[in-house]
Amino acid sequence: VCSAAEIQTLTNGVATNSFSGTQGQWQCFVLPGVPEGATDASFSLVKVGRGRGGDADLYVRHGDLADTGNYDCRSVSSTSNESCTISAPAAGDWFVSVYAWSDFPGVTLTGSWSGGSIEPPPPGGSGSLHIGALDGSATTASRGRWNASVGAVVVNQGDEPVSGAVVSGTWSGDTNGSGSCTTDISGTCNIVKSNLKSNAGSVTFTVSDIALGGFTYDSGSNAVDYVTIVKP
């Protein structure tokens, strides 16, 4: 369905930037760290803009990528407005796959959970954060388009991976816009720019901030500030 580098990280309750899809394409996301005791988890796909919305379908699964044959919840109407709600969800990571039954021009995806509790950070959960690594990769898409993916690793002042940090930045070069992701337990998260036009030769993602309560962003310690990805 998607490679690990193509999985984008959702932030609880925050809608993604608008994204589009071409018929037969999969786009994948993960809502990390749903806590023990959560009362529900919900996922909603909403058409944005005017005009015909095409048909995007929603598949949700705990612990692994979802597809048409493997899911805990799915929503497959004839529109691009879809939703799934899971009562008393299992703790951990919930994966979301969006499938383009037909071309769709623009949707946003929101994943959220409520209830439950997150364990407080262990002693010493403060200090500074920086980018330990920033890698870029490219994959082909349909109709001559392509996708750019950035994998970011966030570490603290002791070069230990940090989870729950929100990495944000901007795209430049032959595209524009912003992107963000939230690190998992390995300190890693992915930001994907999908459906880049065929005439886009390369794109660059530049980190602008890392946010996590109790920590400050030390950009001067970054192993690298930006990565450029060339069309495959």
Buried (B, 14 or more C-beta within 10 A) or exposed (E): BBEEBBBBBBBBEEBBBBBBBBBEBBBBBBBBBBBEEBEBBBBBBBBBEEEEBBBBBBBBBBEEBBBEEEBBBBBEBEBBBBBBEBEEBBBBBBBBBBBBBBBBBBBBBBBBBEBBEEEEBEEEBEBBBBBBBBBBBBBEBBEEBBBBBBBBBBBBBEEEBBBBBBBBBBBBBBBEEEBBBBBBEEBBBBBBBBBBEEEBEBBBBBBBEBBBEEBBBBBEBBEEBBBEBEBE
